Amino acid sequence: MSKRIAVIGAGAIGGYTGGHLAHNGFDVTLIDPWPAHVETIRKDGLAIEGVTQEEFICARPRAMHLTEVQELAKHKPIDIAMVAVKSYDTVWATLLISQYLAADGYVVSLQNCMNEERIAGVVGWDKTVGAIPALLGAELYAPGRVRRTGAKGASPYEVYRVGEVHGRITRRLEELAAMIGTVDSVKPTTNLWGERWSKLCVNGMANGVAAATGLSGNDMNRDDKVRRLSIRLAGEGVRVGQALGYQLEHIRMHEPETIARAGEGDPAALDEVESAILAALNSNTRSELARPSMGQDMLKGRRTEIDFINGVIAAKGQEVGCPAPSHVKLISAVKEVESGKIPARPENLYAI
């Protein structure tokens, strides 16, 4: 409880995780660039909603504007800094907080994508830890209001994974896991890189698709052409990860090889994966309007993380001689929409 925690980026994942930690008694300071968000948290608290009314809490963490971060120098140093900004903002966010770290403090990448190397480039590998919100869907939909878009306890797998870059289970990792375990289920892993790539496959099959089509997650899955493209994207991601030598984990509760074969058109594997996707449409585990993060970014007029998700899969595939052509075409479509050259619509992806 005495550890000082700073969360840089109080959006969907940072706000949800940091808000719950504060509500559970931890010393948390949220740092965010959106003035209205910070002011609302200060005035009314951070409202965190779930699928059920029982999940609602109103957290009251300390909240700071980016312009106020220098005030941290007047207080006890930060023990754990959780970076929860978009991947393209990782380096400056890490630089910002690094000068306020305790001597034994460390920085946690609480993000999608693979940002540990960027963080280590600022603070060193010994001060870099990974935390994957593997099964946490959320959105910041108004100042001071975050909602989780998947039902708590809906999956048999742990929601968060935490790992050291060297793969050992350390005392600080166990401490971090215990903290995050007060928010939701957590797994200390010896396979950080395999977990990261597995989540990259999940993000790669949905986020860019949402950005290019303008569809919610459920509507993407209802469209036969879009759904099968998503499966193909995931399969290509798996094949690239295998070529890179990663020990892959489950992908949307399927074995990686099943996803890869489904993406390649194997009838039995495709039927298994599609049946699970379609069955989920009839459950209450996702909000009907919930969108993957890049779909949210596109609606808000923000830059997407396409280069850090699908772009990484495509680039690494080229490096190891394992092409990912669907990702290359999706990147092009997303950038056309992002630049305003074409509107977001499902037809953008029908020819891929």
N, C-alpha and C positions, 0 to 999 in steps of 0.2 A: 504493500500500500504506500510505502514511502518513496517509491520510484517516481520520478517526474517524467511524464510522457507528453510529447508534443506530436500533434498530427498536422502535417502540412498538406492541406487540401481537404476541406471538410465537406466534400461532395457526397455522392451516393455511398461509396464504400468507406471513405474516411469518416464521414459524418455518422454513418450507421455504427461502425466499429468504435470510434472514439466516443460517440455519445453514450453507447452502452457501457463502455469502460468507466466513464465519468459517473453514470447512474449507479454503477456497482461499487463506487467508493474509491476509484483510482484517481490520482492527481493528473488530470488531463487538461491540456491547453490546445484548442483548435485554432489553426492559423489558416486564413482563407483570403483570396483576392476579391471576393464579391462583397462590397460594402453592405448591401441590404441584408445579405445572409448573416453576416457578423452582427449587425445591429439587432436583427430579430432574435438571434440566439441570446444576446445580452439582455434584451428586454423581456422576451416571452419564453426563453428556453428553446431547446431543439426538440421538436415533436418528431418522434419516430414511430411510424405506423407499420403494421404487418397485415397479413391476410385476414387475421382474426382480431377482434376488438381486444382480446386478452393480451395481445402482443404490444399494445400501445404503451409507450412511456414518454414522459417529457423530461429530458435530461437537461442539466444545467452546468455544462462545462464552462471553463473560462474560454473566451473567444477573442482573438486578436486579428486586427487588420495586418496585411503585409507591412504596411508602413510603420507599425508599432513593434515589430519584432526586436528591434534594438533594446527594448525595455527588458528583454530576457537577461541581459547582462547584469541587471540589478538583483537577480534572484539566484537561487540554487541552480546549478547547471542541469541540463536535460540528460536524463539517463537513457531514454529510449525515444528516438525520433522516427515516427512512422511517416514515410513519404507516400502520399495517396493522390498525387496529381497525375495528369495525363503523361504518357511516356515522354512526349516531346518537351515536357517541363521538368523532367527528372533532375537534370544536372544543376539548373539554377536553384531548384528547391533544396537539393542536398547541400549546395554551397551556402545557401542562406542559413540553414540550421546548424551546419557543421561547426561554426565558431562558438556555438553555445553548448556543445556536448561536454559531458563530464569526461574525465580522463579515461574511464572504462565504459563510456557510453557507446552506443552503436545505432546504426540507421537500418530501419526495416523497410524493404520495398513491399508496401501493401498495395500492389497494383496488378493489373493485367500485363501481359508482355514479359519480356526478359530484360529487366533493368538493373540487375545486380552489378553487372560490369560497369555501367555508367556511375552507379553509386560508389563502387570501389575505386573508380578513377578519381573520386574526390576525397574520400575518407580512408581508403585502403581496404583490402579484402578482410582484414581482421576485424573491421568495424561494420561489416556488411552482413545482413541476415535477410532471408526471404520469407515472406508470408503471402500465401496464395488464397484469395477469396474464391475457392474453387467452385463452390455451389451457392454463392450468395448473389442473388439478383436484387438490385435496388436502384432507386432513382431519387435525385434531388429535384422535386417538381415545383418548389416555391421557396422563397427565403425562409429558413428555419424549419423546413418540412422535408423529411426523408421518408420514403416508404419502401418496404421490402416487397418484392413482387412474386416471391415464391413462398409457399407455406413452410413454416418452421417445422422441422422434423419429418419432412416429406421424403427425404432420401436416406437410404441405409448407410451412406458414406459420410465421412466428416466434411463439414462445411468449409473449414479452414485447414490449410496445411502450412506448417512452419518448418524451415530447414536451414541449416548452416551450409555455406557454399562448399565446405570440404566434406560434408556428408556425415559428420559425427554428431551424436546427441550430447550436447554440452549442458552445463548447469544453467547458462543463460537461456538456452533454447527451452529447457524445461520450465523455467520461470516465465518466459514469454507465452508458452503454451498454456500454462495455468491461468495467466491473465486473460488471454483470448478465450479460454474455455469458459469464462463467466459470461461471454457473449453468445457463443454457440459451440457446437462440437468442433474439436480440433485434433489434428494428428501431427505430432512431431515426426518428421520424415528424414530418412537417410538418403532420400532420392529427390532432392530439391530440383535438379535439372530435368529429370524425367517428369516430375509433377508439373513443372513450368511448361514443358513442351506439350504435355497432354492438355493443359488448360488453353494453350495457344491454339491447339486443334479445335477445341470447343469454340473459342472466340472467332477463329478463322472461318468456321462454318456458318456463323450467324451475324456477326457484327457488321461486316461490310455489306452483306446481303440486305440487312435492314436499312443501311444508309443509301444503297442504290435503288431500293424498291419503295421506300417509305412505308413499308408494312410493319405491323406489330409482329411479335414473335409467333403468336397463334395464327395470324393470317399468312405469314410466310409458310408455316407448316401445312396449311390448308391447300396452298397452291401446288399442284403436282410438279410442275416444272421447277419451281423455286425450291421445293422440298428436296427434290433429287439432286439439284445443284449443290445444296447445302451438304448433303451426304457425300457427294463427290469431293467437295472442298475438304471435308474432314478426312476422307480417305487419303487424299494427296498429302495432307499434313502428316498423317500417320506414316506414310511411306518415306517421307523426308526425315522424320524423326528416327525411324528405324535405320535409315542409311547413315544418320549422324551417330548412331550407337546409343541412343537414349533408351533407358528402361521405361517404357511407357506404361501409364496407369490406365484405368478405365476411361472411356470417352462417352459421356452421357449414359453411364451405367452399362456400356457394352465393352467387350474385349476389343483392344485396338485392332487386332487382325480381322475381327468381324466387320468393323467400320471400314477398314481398307478394302476388304472384298466386296462389301456393299457398294462402295464408291466405284468399284471396277465392274459392277453389274452382275455379280454372283447372285443368282435368283434367291437362294435360301437366306443368304446374309442380308440382302436388300429387303426381303420380306420381314425378317426379324427386326431390323432397324426401323423400317417404315411403320410396322405395326405398333412398335413402342411409341413412336412420335405421335401417331394418330390417336392412340389410346390416351395419351397425356392431354389431348385437346378436351377430353371429357372429364378431366379431373379439375380440382380447384387449386392446383399447385401454382398456377400462374394467373396473374391478372390479364384480362382480355386485352387491355390496352398496353401492356408492358412491352417495352422495346429494348433490344440490346443496346449497349452504350453508344455505339456509333450512330444508331438510329436516333437516339436522344440528342447526340451532338449535332446531327444534321438539322433537326427541328429547331435547335437553339442557334443555328448559324455559326457553330464553332468548327474549328479544324477537327478532322477525324484522326484516329490512330491507324489508318489503313497501312501506312508505311511500316508501322511497328508490329503489326499483326500479320496480315496477309503478305505484306512486303518482306517480312523476315522469312516466312515459309518459302516464298518464291526465290529469294536470294540464296538462301541456304540450299535449296533444292538444286539450283544451278551450280553451286560450288561442288556438290557431291555427285553430280550427274544423275539426279533424280528429279526430272522436270515436274513442275506444278502449274500446268497451263491454265487451269481454271482460276487459280489465284491471280495469275498475270492478267487475265481478261477482266476479272472482278475489280482489280486495282484500277484499271483504266476506266471502267464504268463509274466507280465511286468518284474518281477525280473529275470526271465530266459533270457529275451532279454537284459535287462540292464547289466547282468553279462557276456554276450557274449556267453552263452551256446546255444542259438538258434537265428536265424535271425528274424527280424521284418517282419511279413507277416500275411495276413488275416486268413490263416489256423490255426494260433495259437489260435484263439478264436472260431472256428466253433463248437467245442465240448462242449462249455460252455452252 
